[in-house]
Amino acid sequence: MDPATLVQQVRRDTGLSVRALAEAAGVAASTVHRIEQGELQPTVETLRRITEAAGMRLDVQPRPDYSTSVFGLGRAIKLDLGSRDHSLAVHMAAELVGRFANAGRDSQSRMIAAEPKATGDPRWDAFLGALAEWLAVIADLPAPSWTRRPERYLPGGWWVTPMKSMYAWEYAGSPAAFQSHGVYLHRDSLTNV
């Protein structure tokens, strides 16, 4: 839940006005208002003060999210390796690409920086390297060094789709970063969610 929604929910559940909640939390009313409007990203400490002032406890727990980084996507793919249907992994990658496109430059850099652990399938390991390299190219960032490790390349080609009739289309539309890693997937599969 984002901070704006959290503070809106706290106020809705308690019936407190912006001013009453702000006074109880020891913050400016404009701070509560700007958080609710999504104009201000508060610290966890500020959110804790606001929720406790409303008689609630703030519970922050990390949870896996495949769309936050290539590392997170790698974790999700590893968990789903038993599936023969690759469309879920491609869809998750497309969500990551969409989020990446809307992120600031610093966030984009963080989204591709950490090397994903081995998935247990060399095809997906190469896919992750290709994806990170392609995202770096799109954002005009240097590709992370881990994308150039030998285990991020396939000796032969892998068409992500099982439909042979689609191979020519996939090959023609595969970004250069994917082709160099031996992975063939049309860019539209990653950009048209």
Residue pairs with C-beta under 8 A, 6 or more apart in sequence:
1 9
2 38
3 35
3 38
3 41
3 42
3 47
4 35
4 36
4 37
4 38
6 47
6 51
7 21
7 32
7 35
7 36
7 47
7 50
8 36
10 16
10 21
10 50
10 51
10 54
10 56
11 17
11 18
11 21
11 36
11 54
13 54
13 56
14 21
14 54
14 55
14 56
16 24
16 54
18 29
18 32
18 33
18 36
19 29
21 32
21 50
21 53
21 54
22 28
22 29
22 31
22 32
23 29
24 53
24 54
25 32
25 46
25 49
25 50
25 52
25 53
26 49
26 53
27 46
27 49
27 50
31 40
31 42
31 46
32 50
34 40
35 42
35 46
35 50
42 50
44 58
44 60
47 58
48 58
51 57
51 58
52 58
64 72
64 75
64 76
65 72
66 72
66 73
66 75
66 76
66 77
66 92
66 95
66 96
67 73
67 92
67 95
67 96
67 98
67 99
68 96
68 99
68 111
69 96
69 110
69 111
69 112
69 113
69 114
70 96
70 111
70 112
70 114
70 116
70 128
70 131
70 132
70 135
71 114
71 115
71 116
72 96
73 92
73 93
73 96
73 116
73 128
73 131
74 116
74 117
74 119
74 124
74 128
75 116
75 117
76 89
76 92
77 89
77 92
77 119
77 121
77 124
77 127
77 128
78 117
78 119
78 120
78 124
80 88
80 89
81 119
81 120
81 121
81 124
83 89
86 160
86 161
86 162
89 124
89 127
90 160
90 185
90 189
90 190
91 193
93 127
93 131
93 190
94 189
94 190
94 191
94 192
94 193
95 193
96 111
96 131
97 131
97 135
97 190
97 191
97 193
98 191
98 193
99 111
100 108
100 111
100 112
100 135
100 138
100 139
101 138
103 111
105 139
105 141
108 135
108 139
108 141
109 139
109 141
111 135
112 132
112 135
112 136
112 141
112 143
112 144
113 144
115 144
115 146
115 149
116 125
116 128
118 125
118 151
119 125
119 128
122 151
122 154
123 154
123 158
123 183
125 151
125 152
126 151
126 152
126 153
126 154
126 158
126 181
126 182
126 183
127 158
127 160
127 178
127 181
127 183
127 185
128 152
129 146
129 147
129 148
129 149
129 152
129 153
129 181
130 147
130 152
130 175
130 177
130 178
130 180
130 181
130 183
131 177
131 178
131 190
132 143
132 144
132 146
132 147
133 143
133 144
133 147
133 177
133 180
133 181
134 175
134 177
134 178
135 141
136 142
136 143
136 144
136 147
137 143
137 175
137 176
137 177
143 177
146 152
152 181
153 180
153 181
153 182
154 181
154 182
154 183
155 182
156 182
157 182
157 183
157 184
158 182
158 183
158 184
159 166
159 167
159 170
159 171
159 184
159 185
160 170
160 183
160 184
160 185
160 189
161 167
161 170
161 185
167 184
169 186
170 184
170 185
170 186
171 179
171 184
172 186
173 186
173 187
173 188
174 183
174 184
174 185
174 186
174 187
175 187
178 184
178 185
